[in-house]
C-alpha cells in the first residue's frame, strides 16, 4: 500500500492476533471479515475521490483525464498508436480484396485511401473542427 491507513493497519494486526489465539480453523472467517472491511475502506475512498472530482467539475474545472492529455483529451500517443494499428490491420484484407478484384489499380487506390485517412487523423483536422463547432454552439454530439 502506498498510503498506509492506520485504522486498516490496526484491523489487520487484530485479525492476525485473533488468528494466533483461535488457530487455523477460523482462518477463512477471519480473512473474510478483514476483506469485507478492506472492501468498505476502498469503497469509501473511491466515493470520496469521485465526490471531489464532481465538485471540481461543478466549480468549472476540467476532469483530470481531460487535463492529462495534451490538447484537451484523447489525442495522445496511445490514440495515435491505436488508430495506426487498426488502420494497418484493416489494410491487409482491403489490399487483398482490392488486388483480387481490381488488380494493381485497385491496390493503389485502396492504399491511397488508407494513407489519406491516416494523414487526416494525424493532422487533427476533425478534432479541430469538432472543437470549433462546440465553441460555436453547434455541437456534434
C-alpha positions as CSV (number, residue, x, y, z in Angstrom):
1,X,0.0,0.0,0.0
2,X,1.4,3.4,-1.0
3,X,-0.6,5.2,1.7
4,X,-1.0,3.4,5.0
5,X,-4.3,3.7,6.7
6,X,-3.8,3.4,10.4
7,X,-7.3,2.0,11.0
8,X,-6.8,-0.7,8.4
9,X,-3.4,-1.5,9.9
10,X,-5.0,-1.9,13.3
11,X,-7.7,-4.2,11.8
12,X,-5.0,-6.3,10.2
13,X,-3.0,-6.6,13.4
14,X,-6.1,-7.5,15.3
15,X,-7.1,-10.1,12.7
16,X,-3.6,-11.7,12.9
17,X,-3.6,-11.7,16.7
18,X,-7.1,-13.3,16.7
19,X,-5.9,-16.0,14.3
20,X,-3.0,-16.8,16.6
21,X,-5.4,-17.2,19.5
22,X,-8.1,-19.1,17.7
23,X,-6.0,-21.2,15.4
24,X,-6.1,-22.0,11.7
25,X,-9.7,-23.5,11.8
26,X,-11.1,-19.9,11.9
27,X,-8.7,-18.5,9.4
28,X,-11.2,-18.4,6.5
29,X,-13.8,-16.5,8.6
30,X,-11.1,-14.0,9.8
31,X,-9.8,-13.4,6.3
32,X,-13.4,-12.9,5.0
33,X,-14.1,-10.4,7.8
34,X,-10.9,-8.5,7.1
35,X,-11.6,-8.4,3.3
36,X,-15.1,-7.0,4.0
37,X,-13.5,-4.2,6.0
38,X,-10.9,-3.6,3.3
39,X,-13.6,-3.5,0.6
40,X,-15.6,-1.0,2.7
41,X,-12.5,1.2,3.1
42,X,-11.8,1.1,-0.7
43,X,-15.4,1.9,-1.5
44,X,-15.3,4.9,0.8
45,X,-12.0,6.2,-0.8
46,X,-13.4,5.8,-4.3
47,X,-16.6,7.6,-3.3
48,X,-14.7,10.4,-1.7
49,X,-12.4,10.9,-4.8
50,X,-15.4,10.7,-7.1
51,X,-17.2,13.4,-5.0
52,X,-14.2,15.6,-5.0
53,X,-14.0,15.3,-8.8
54,X,-17.6,16.1,-9.2
55,X,-17.1,19.2,-7.0
56,X,-14.2,20.3,-9.2
57,X,-16.3,19.8,-12.3
58,X,-19.2,21.7,-10.8
59,X,-16.9,24.6,-10.0
60,X,-15.8,24.7,-13.6
61,X,-12.5,22.8,-13.5
62,X,-11.8,20.2,-16.2
63,X,-11.9,16.5,-15.2
64,X,-8.5,15.0,-14.5
65,X,-8.4,12.9,-17.7
66,X,-9.1,15.9,-20.0
67,X,-6.3,17.8,-18.3
68,X,-3.8,15.0,-18.5
69,X,-3.9,14.5,-22.3
70,X,-2.2,17.1,-24.5
71,X,-4.6,19.1,-26.5
72,X,-7.6,18.7,-24.1
73,X,-8.2,15.0,-24.2
74,X,-7.7,11.8,-26.1
75,X,-5.2,13.0,-28.7
76,X,-2.1,11.5,-27.1
77,X,0.3,8.8,-28.2
78,X,-2.0,5.9,-27.3
79,X,-4.8,7.1,-29.5
80,X,-2.5,7.7,-32.5
81,X,-0.8,4.3,-32.0
82,X,-4.2,2.6,-31.7
83,X,-5.5,4.3,-34.8
84,X,-2.4,3.4,-36.8
85,X,-2.6,-0.2,-35.6
86,X,-6.3,-0.6,-36.5
87,X,-5.5,1.0,-39.9
88,X,-2.8,-1.4,-40.7
89,X,-4.8,-4.4,-39.5
90,X,-7.7,-3.4,-41.8
91,X,-5.2,-2.6,-44.6
92,X,-4.4,-6.3,-45.1
93,X,-7.8,-7.5,-46.1
94,X,-8.6,-4.3,-48.0
95,X,-5.4,-4.8,-50.0
96,X,-6.2,-8.4,-50.8
97,X,-9.8,-7.6,-51.8
98,X,-8.8,-4.7,-54.0
99,X,-5.9,-6.6,-55.6
100,X,-8.0,-9.6,-56.5
101,X,-11.0,-7.5,-57.8
102,X,-9.2,-4.6,-59.5
103,X,-5.6,-5.5,-59.8
104,X,-2.7,-3.1,-59.3
105,X,-5.0,-0.1,-59.8
106,X,-7.3,-1.2,-57.0
107,X,-4.4,-1.8,-54.7
108,X,-3.0,1.7,-55.3
109,X,-6.4,3.3,-54.8
110,X,-7.0,1.4,-51.5
111,X,-3.6,2.3,-50.2
112,X,-4.1,5.9,-51.2
113,X,-7.3,5.9,-49.1
114,X,-5.5,4.3,-46.1
115,X,-2.7,6.8,-46.3
116,X,-5.2,9.7,-46.7
117,X,-7.3,8.6,-43.7
118,X,-4.1,8.4,-41.6
119,X,-2.9,11.7,-42.8
120,X,-6.2,13.4,-41.9
121,X,-6.2,11.8,-38.5
122,X,-2.6,12.8,-37.8
123,X,-3.3,16.4,-38.8
124,X,-6.1,16.6,-36.2
125,X,-8.4,18.3,-38.8
126,X,-11.6,16.6,-37.5
127,X,-10.7,17.3,-33.8
128,X,-10.2,21.0,-34.5
129,X,-13.4,21.1,-36.5
130,X,-15.3,19.4,-33.6
131,X,-13.8,21.9,-31.1
132,X,-14.7,24.8,-33.3
133,X,-18.3,23.6,-33.6
134,X,-18.7,23.1,-29.9
135,X,-17.4,26.6,-29.2
136,X,-19.9,28.0,-31.8
137,X,-22.7,26.0,-30.0
138,X,-23.4,23.7,-33.0
139,X,-22.2,20.6,-31.1
140,X,-21.5,17.4,-33.0
141,X,-22.9,15.1,-30.3
